[in-house]
Amino acid sequence: MEKIEPMTLFGYNKLQAEVKYLRDVRRPQIVKDIEEALSHGDLKENAEYHAAKENQKLIDLRLAELAELLGSSKIVDPSELEHAKVSFGSTVVVCDVNTDEEFTYTIVGGCESNPDMGLISFNSPLARQLLGREEGDDVKVQLPNGQKEFEVVAVKYQEIVFECH
């Protein structure tokens, strides 16, 4: 089965920018670093050479990972989706049944997640258990730090803010 990675245009552009930076800036610099390190002679004790080769390997691995992500990406405009139930791009307000503490989360693509800003990946344990729920639903969620019970207070679409300015 083909893996599809939903993301907003913001996330897609962010990944494209990372590819461009790694391919056009970082990798050429690493190649220069390797050439310079080779000019120093003996490779056995040439720490600069080994570090540059390791960096080149890491960049190539990241470029392959990004190519796979972009290849399986599906750009979704959350403003065009129905948000009566929690779905991709929904902002959901939940209340911890035991503490009455409210939390607001927006369901986004994996490359866009930023839990400190309330942006959680649609693949996260919490998001997976909230998808399809609607206002008033009680949901017991199994999280890495134990089970919690939430009431879904609100489900809506609002413009997603990905970065603090």
C-alpha angles and dihedrals in degrees: 000000000000115000113230119199111201116207140153123254087259091060093045092050090047091055092045090052091051091051091049092049094047094044099041103031116016101038096049089049091052091050089054090048090052092049091049092047090050090056089061091071128221108067095196093073099026105116093176091057094049092046092049092048090050091050090049090053092049092049091049090050091050092048090052091048091049092048089054092047093048091045092056096038123121114193110223126188103212092198088068094054129090111253103188084108127034109274140147108315095016120138108218128190114205130183122212102235092213100046103024087229114148125218129188120208134175118208110229140157120289094253090051100050119122110166092190087064094042093256109135129183116251084232095057117111092247096047093047090055094045097049111110095017122124139203112300095022118133113216131187108209128194108219130177089259095048141281122322132182119219136180115217102235099177140359118194146137119249130163108279118237108205101177137034112237 
